Amino acid sequence: MTDPIADMLSRIRNATGARRKRVDVPASRLKTEIARILQSEGYIDSFKMVEVVVERGQMARPMIRIYLKYGSQGENVISGIERVSRPGRRVYFGRDAVPPVLAGLGTSIITTSRGVMTGRDAVKEGVGGEVLCNVW
């Protein structure tokens, strides 16, 4: 797999489309930070680290179990999620050039020198960085 972040976002997108309650994603520190931001922004209910045995006789792999969130009528809270910066085309923004997502209704997730944060937090901190994804 050449882009594990895109894989995570695709798993979340597919699970919300299929109305799943949860989705498992292979764990990494960056994906854990993305899940933390999704939870703090209200896009998912919660997440936790679990050990999952993929095949019999194999070692357990660390996974992030993401519990998805839906509205009171069953509508998706995440209506769109897209990867912005990819391995073939990196997208960076300076501290003054972080664009709003969907006129401020969405959230951009940015990795900066001070860690992974939302676009609004990056503007407040006065730092720029690589835009990982946009969620709305």
Sequence and secondary structure as in RCSB ss.txt:
>XXXX:A:sequence
MTDPIADMLSRIRNATGARRKRVDVPASRLKTEIARILQSEGYIDSFKMVEVVVERGQMARPMIRIYLKYGSQGE
NVISGIERVSRPGRRVYFGRDAVPPVLAGLGTSIITTSRGVMTGRDAVKEGVGGEVLCNVW
>XXXX:A:secstr
   HHHHHHHHHHHHHHTT SEEEEE  HHHHHHHHHHHHTTSEEEEEEEEEE STTS EEEEEEEEE B TTS 
BS   EEE SBTTB  EE TT    SGGGTSEEEEEETTEEEEHHHHHHHT  EEEEEEE 
